[in-house]
Amino acid sequence: MKRIGIFGGTFNPPHIGHLILAETAADNLELDCVYFVPAAEPPHKVGMPRAPVEDRVKMVEASIAGNQRFRLSRKDVDRPGPHYAVDMLQLFHDEYPEADLFFLMGSDSLRDLLAWHQPERIIEMTQLVVMQRPAIYPDLASLTKELPALLSRLYFLNAPEIEVSSTQIVHLLKDKRSVRYLVVPDVLSYIIEHELYTNHRQ
């Protein structure tokens, strides 16, 4: 493989926005595959409620089933913490030293990039592929002042702006409202069967 997409996240739960971003990136950038990498314990989200990691892994598997370009990676789940993105990306870089790596993220992640651990190493190893999130516009001047190499490693993906988030889905579930069409059917079935995010069955 020569061109590899890497899509990390809590996926709590994975939803159609994640899938649209990955598929659009795979098409536009002619990626050989996109690895979905569930995060075990993101340092910037410590203490925030989420489904158990193995449930999130299984929901990712259900979401990407049937797409031959999508793959699950346990690189973050199966390693000791702290779970910094840069260390996960280093594992991909070590495994595929000759490949071009593309790190998929939303514009909210780009906005917060300076708060990440060793962001300069992230842009050394990967090209950042950014999908615009509604009403979130990163301050590129501030970012490039601290990370001068960023602009040459930045690709803004022309993808639909999907106003859906995992947080929104969790709130809907807690309010006993429908999330049909926001997640794939097998993920919805898994959430219901395992009573994730809520203690009622739909």
Sequence and secondary structure as in RCSB ss.txt:
>XXXX:A:sequence
MKRIGIFGGTFNPPHIGHLILAETAADNLELDCVYFVPAAEPPHKVGMPRAPVEDRVKMVEASIAGNQRFRLSRK
DVDRPGPHYAVDMLQLFHDEYPEADLFFLMGSDSLRDLLAWHQPERIIEMTQLVVMQRPAIYPDLASLTKELPAL
LSRLYFLNAPEIEVSSTQIVHLLKDKRSVRYLVVPDVLSYIIEHELYTNHRQ
>XXXX:A:secstr
  EEEEEEE  SS  HHHHHHHHHHHHHTT SEEEEEE SS GGGTT     HHHHHHHHHHHHTT TTEEE  T
TTTS S   HHHHHHHHHHH TTSEEEEEEEHHHHHTGGGSSSHHHHHHH EEEEE  TT    HHHHHHH TTS
GGGEEEE        HHHHHHHHHTT   BTTB HHHHHHHHHTT SSSS  
